[in-house]
Amino acid sequence: PMRTNDSSELGKAVRIHDAEGRYIEFCKSAVTYSTTLKDLRIVVDCANGATYKVAPNVFHELGAEVIPLGVDPDGLNINEDCGSTNPESLRNAVLDTRADLGIALDGDGDRLIMVDHLGNVLDGDELLYIITHDRVRRSVMQGGVVGTLMTNLGFEHALERLNVPFVRAKVGDRYVMEQLIANDWFIGGESSGHIICLDRTTTGDGIVSALQVLAAVVDTGRTLNDLASGTGMTKYPQTLLNVEISEQIDVDQSETIQSAVRDAESNLADSGRVLLRPSGTEPVIRVMVEGQDSTQVQQVAQELADVVRSAVNT
């Protein structure tokens, strides 16, 4: 048809027929044409949210036996005791049905958590590592990986062993995206399950991210548990304590707090990490300590929290 300059045509909504079908095909295109899930039984929890119709169909059309959860939205029950923020129901369903694995999305479909056949919950760090390791295995990894200030130190150390560059962004997928663009990299994400694969799509998409993990499962012939535990990443114990404050304080300007941080970092040496971060939503300072020794991590975190508590209340 000929173009028109008639202003009456401008601003009209464009109706896309079969948008659901088009999106399903787009998601399926995130893996190779030969990828099949025909030997997998998968529990898919859609959190009574945006993916409740699409996600089960994507995995079903790729050949999987799909057991759907969280596919009865009523406008109020989104993320209610289901989805990636509440993976216990998914874990139980995987064990009860003897499924090969489980997939949990959140209400708007950009966050992903998975469960292996033994009921172990895999967070965003573990899934991001599986995706990265698989790209390295296939010699298609381009550039490095972007995490956040909360990304587990075990993830960072595992990437070092793969010789994959790593940078930390501020918490929030928008900051991960900024760093990906700035470095011209493709892979990044958060512990919460926001994973971005810019070589597959332009934003975080839980279905697309899940398919990257499933492609690794299928291509290697290994279980999700094998990929999580046998490819070189070990999550370090992490302790997070909240210290209530009556008014805002710049912890970077407190010599007492900074001296305690230096002492904590010295105690942990290269096997641990300390992070103090004011909450953006609550009147608290978050004290996070992680390291290889869980007893040491808990002790250092408590001592540091005590110093912070004393400093902010004097």
Protein Blocks (a to p, Z undefined) as FASTA:
>chain_A
ZZdfbfklgopacddehklmmmmmmmmmmpcfklccklpccdddehhpaklmmmmmmmmm
nopacddehiacghjmgoiagajklmmlmmmmmmmnopabdcdddfkopaccdddfkopa
cdfklmmmmmmmmmmmnopaghjadddfklcfklmmmmmmnopacddddedjklmmmmmm
mnopabdcdfkopacdfklbcbdcfklmmmmmmmmmmmnopafklmmmmnopacdddddd
ddddfbdcdfklmmklmmmmmmmmmmnmmmbccdddddfkbccdddddddfblklmmmmm
mmmmmmmmmmmmZZ
